[in-house]
Amino acid sequence: MKLSIITVNLNNRDGLQKTIDSVVSQTFRDFEWIVIDGGSTDGSKELIEQYADHFAYWVSEPDKGIYNAMNKGIKVAKGDYLQFLNSGDWLFDETALERIFSHCFDADIVYGDMGICEGNKIDIRKYSEKLSFNYLLGYSLGHCATFHKREILQEELYDEELKIVADWKFFLTQALKNSKFEHLGETVSCFDTTGISSTGGHKVIAEREKVIKEMKIPESILNDCVFMDEMEKEMRVYLDRVRKMIDYSKKKKLYRKMISGCLRMVELLDNMI
């Protein structure tokens, strides 16, 4: 079996319905579906029972938080890869999984692009082709657009002491272990921005600082990451200026070699960052 989809829910019946609708409509079917409900009292359990035939495993009982619930799903999963599609998140379209698994890959962590939904507007977040430690230190991957090899998650479950950033800690730890990451240029899913990781704000920062301290990352590496991040921002500003110059040159029909030279410069800088 290629995939285990794990859905965690707590008192989010409407969001769970949206997630269910997106999964049952998939053209790709080589997956099992695991639903971990935290003992909901809003009708979620009844909805799960209504769709029970679609699930390889489901449970509705109190848990110790979202990562405890996700770990419950990991422990019973049997797919080659695991994807977390929590209640309120949904697959981008009915061919999303088919497009992903039409690619041949064997990386430890495979990630696609993700839609960020705010109201009726969806912005596609396109992730970097190459992930550096510096990138993962400052950012994270979208969990609902990421596929993890089952073995690496079952060997190292999410840190349940954390309430918001345990998935970020996992990605950072895998980068330090030199695990292989691979990006597929496919939009996989859409993310519900009402979740705690989107609204936690200062709690996210506090937990990240705690993780960095506990991981004992040398200060010299952290300083280098800050420097690289600042340099990358400056280069992106420069890239924007070059692109504007190209647009201006095209409108004014200036010398063609100047445009091609600028385009080459943009290409080189894009590859660097």
PyMOL commands that set and color helices and strands:
alter all, ss='L'
color gray80, all
select helices_A, chain A and resi 13-24+44-50+52-54+66-76+96-100+133-138+143-145+150-155+166-176+196-199+202-215+219-252+256-272
alter helices_A, ss='H'
color red, helices_A
select strands_A, chain A and resi 3-9+31-37+57-60+81-84+90-91+109-118+121-125+146-149+181-192
alter strands_A, ss='S'
color yellow, strands_A
deselect
rebuild
show_as cartoon
